[in-house]
Amino acid sequence: MAYVIGDSCISCGSCEGQCPVGAISMGEGKFEIDAAKCVDCGSCAGQCPVGAISEG
């Protein structure tokens, strides 16, 4: 199951560089994870300073 970024995202971008497959990009007002590319590694979740990323 792919990870998702919730509404508490502060658009800091720290998760984007952490993704080994480039599945994270800026969306409308917050970052988004492409579920088709996500490999469920969780690297992004550990990097998020506000805990906005979780398993979806």
C-alpha positions in Angstrom: 0.0 0.0 0.0 1.4 3.4 -1.0 2.2 6.1 1.5 0.0 9.3 1.4 0.6 12.9 2.5 -2.1 14.4 4.7 -3.5 17.9 4.9 -1.1 18.8 7.7 1.7 19.0 5.1 3.6 22.3 5.5 5.2 22.0 2.0 8.7 22.1 3.3 9.9 19.6 0.7 12.0 17.5 3.0 10.2 14.3 1.9 10.8 14.9 -1.9 14.5 14.4 -1.8 14.2 11.4 0.5 12.2 9.3 -2.0 14.4 6.8 -3.8 12.0 6.4 -6.8 11.0 10.0 -7.3 7.3 9.4 -6.4 6.9 12.7 -4.5 6.1 16.0 -6.2 4.5 19.3 -5.4 0.7 19.3 -5.9 -1.9 22.0 -5.1 -0.9 23.4 -1.8 1.0 20.4 -0.6 3.3 17.6 -1.7 1.7 14.4 -3.2 2.9 10.8 -3.6 2.3 9.0 -6.9 0.9 5.7 -5.7 1.9 3.9 -8.9 5.6 4.8 -8.2 5.7 4.4 -4.4 7.6 1.3 -3.3 6.4 1.5 0.3 9.8 2.0 1.8 8.7 4.7 4.3 11.8 6.8 3.9 9.6 9.9 3.4 7.5 9.3 6.5 10.6 9.3 8.7 11.8 12.6 7.2 8.5 14.6 7.7 8.9 17.1 10.5 5.1 17.3 11.2 4.2 13.6 10.7 2.0 14.3 7.7 3.0 11.1 5.9 1.4 7.7 6.6 0.6 4.4 5.0 -2.5 4.8 2.9 
